[in-house]
């Protein structure tokens, strides 16, 4: 039996992991003064600091897009090569 990777499951896993990291980094700055938001600025166009509602939402949209992109880069080629072996 050859295992395949579910695109949907991988996408949702990446979305949860990235959004949780994003929220924890922002909360870390607001509560403890950590400068973790500096990591997100170059990765998420439209994300600005000081934090605004629009900037926070744009960051979430980019994280969902990155999650789908990464899941597609992993799941589809993997499933293709697994199918070719059989």
C-alpha positions in Angstrom: 0.0 0.0 0.0 1.4 3.3 -1.1 0.6 6.3 1.1 -0.5 9.6 -0.5 -0.5 13.0 1.0 -3.8 14.7 1.2 -3.5 18.3 -0.2 -6.4 19.4 2.0 -5.0 18.0 5.2 -1.5 19.4 4.5 -2.9 22.8 3.6 -5.0 23.0 6.8 -2.0 21.8 8.9 0.2 24.5 7.4 -2.5 27.2 7.8 -2.9 26.3 11.5 0.8 26.2 12.2 1.6 29.5 10.4 -1.4 31.4 11.8 -0.6 30.2 15.3 3.0 31.3 14.9 1.9 34.7 13.5 -0.5 35.4 16.4 2.0 34.2 19.0 4.7 36.5 17.6 2.4 39.5 17.6 1.1 38.7 21.1 4.7 38.3 22.2 5.5 41.8 21.2 2.3 43.3 22.6 2.7 41.5 26.0 6.5 41.1 26.4 8.1 43.5 24.0 9.6 40.8 21.8 10.5 42.1 18.3 9.3 38.9 16.5 7.1 41.0 14.2 10.3 42.0 12.4 10.3 38.5 10.9 6.9 38.9 9.3 7.5 42.3 7.7 9.7 41.2 4.8 7.6 38.0 4.2 4.1 39.5 4.2 3.7 42.5 1.9 1.1 44.9 3.4 1.9 43.8 7.0 2.8 47.0 8.8 3.9 47.9 12.3 2.5 49.5 14.4 -0.2 46.9 13.9 -3.4 47.9 12.2 -6.5 45.8 11.6 -5.9 45.9 7.9 -2.3 45.0 8.2 -3.2 42.0 10.5 -5.8 40.8 8.0 -3.4 41.1 5.1 -0.9 39.1 7.0 -3.4 36.3 7.5 -4.3 36.3 3.8 -0.6 36.0 2.8 -0.2 33.1 5.3 -3.1 31.2 3.8 -1.7 31.8 0.3 1.8 30.6 1.4 0.2 27.5 3.0 -1.6 26.6 -0.1 1.5 27.2 -2.2 3.7 25.0 0.0 1.1 22.3 0.2 0.9 22.2 -3.6 4.7 22.1 -3.9 4.8 19.1 -1.6 1.6 17.0 -2.1 1.1 17.0 -5.9 4.7 16.0 -6.9 4.9 13.5 -4.1 1.5 11.9 -5.1 2.6 11.9 -8.8 5.8 10.1 -8.1 4.2 7.6 -5.7 1.6 6.8 -8.4 4.4 6.3 -11.0 6.2 3.7 -8.9 3.2 1.5 -8.7 
